[in-house]
Amino acid sequence: MKTSARNQLKGSVSEIKKGQINSEVVLSVGDGVDVKAIVTNDAVDEMGLAVGDTAYAIIKASFVMVAKDKPTNISTRNIIKTKVLEVKNGMVNSELKLGMGDQVLTAVITEEATEDLDFKVGDTVYALIKANFVILAK
């Protein structure tokens, strides 16, 4: 599978909570990290998703927000503790490679935010991803 999205996290479906229209699908991607996705019930049915299935969480790097401190009182469903592995500075945007267990999450944020927050290799940071921004593939 090839996509333009920088993040393709392989994991195992650990939970599916069905609602009237949408489902919350929890994908365990290793080392105790879960990624939650909100998808339609039709998508769950068409993909034949079931607990135990292998699936991929596909996330555009620009959908990943980064915080130095763990946020509280926030609606974002995915708050993932990570370590900064690499910082690539650009004129407008920066690219951060964030380690989470055996997998790497890429975030693209503004250069201004990178400077203001002073991200450095080795920093512990939190990746924030809205569950609606996660696409599932099987």
Rosetta blueprint (number, residue, H / E / L):
1 M L
2 K L
3 T L
4 S L
5 A L
6 R L
7 N E
8 Q E
9 L E
10 K E
11 G E
12 S E
13 V E
14 S E
15 E E
16 I E
17 K E
18 K E
19 G L
20 Q L
21 I L
22 N E
23 S E
24 E E
25 V E
26 V E
27 L E
28 S E
29 V E
30 G E
31 D L
32 G L
33 V E
34 D E
35 V E
36 K E
37 A E
38 I E
39 V E
40 T E
41 N H
42 D H
43 A H
44 V H
45 D H
46 E H
47 M H
48 G L
49 L L
50 A L
51 V L
52 G L
53 D L
54 T E
55 A E
56 Y E
57 A E
58 I E
59 I E
60 K L
61 A H
62 S H
63 F H
64 V L
65 M E
66 V E
67 A E
68 K L
69 D L
70 K L
71 P L
72 T L
73 N L
74 I L
75 S L
76 T L
77 R L
78 N E
79 I E
80 I E
81 K E
82 T E
83 K E
84 V E
85 L E
86 E E
87 V E
88 K E
89 N L
90 G L
91 M L
92 V L
93 N E
94 S E
95 E E
96 L E
97 K E
98 L E
99 G E
100 M E
101 G L
102 D L
103 Q E
104 V E
105 L E
106 T E
107 A E
108 V E
109 I E
110 T E
111 E H
112 E H
113 A H
114 T H
115 E H
116 D H
117 L H
118 D L
119 F L
120 K L
121 V L
122 G L
123 D L
124 T E
125 V E
126 Y E
127 A E
128 L E
129 I E
130 K L
131 A H
132 N H
133 F H
134 V L
135 I E
136 L E
137 A E
138 K L
